[in-house]
């Protein structure tokens, strides 16, 4: 289950990025809303890559 609040080991900066990604790209078909727990994970990296690809178009 994904967390949508800060968890131990998470940082406020990463959580801010996660929340920004979710709010900015939620309406794209290739993007899935991810957790905003402050933990830099593989899902965060994938979301950043999708955001960069979307900005290239």
JONORSUL-V887417 format. One record per residue. PHI is phi in radians with two decimals (999 if undefined). D_CENTER is the distance of its C-alpha to the mean C-alpha in whole Angstrom. Layout:
# JONORSUL-V887417
{{PHI/D_CENTER} {PHI/D_CENTER}}
This chain:
# JONORSUL-V887417
{{999/15} {-1.44/12} {-1.69/12} {-2.07/11} {-2.36/13} {-1.08/13} {-2.06/15} {-0.98/17} {1.65/16} {-1.51/13} {-2.04/13} {-1.15/13} {-1.13/12} {-1.13/8} {-1.08/8} {-1.09/9} {-1.13/6} {-1.04/3} {-1.15/6} {-1.13/7} {-1.03/5} {-1.06/6} {-1.31/9} {-1.49/10} {-2.06/9} {-1.05/10} {-1.55/13} {-1.52/13} {-1.16/15} {-1.57/13} {-1.88/10} {-2.05/9} {-1.12/7} {-1.93/5} {-1.18/7} {-2.03/7} {-1.78/9} {1.52/9} {-1.75/10} {-1.34/9} {-2.21/9} {-1.06/10} {-1.10/7} {-1.14/5} {-1.06/8} {-1.10/8} {-1.11/6} {-1.10/7} {-1.13/10} {-1.13/10} {-1.14/10} {-1.15/12} {-1.13/14} {-1.15/14} {-1.29/15} {-1.30/18} {-1.46/20}}
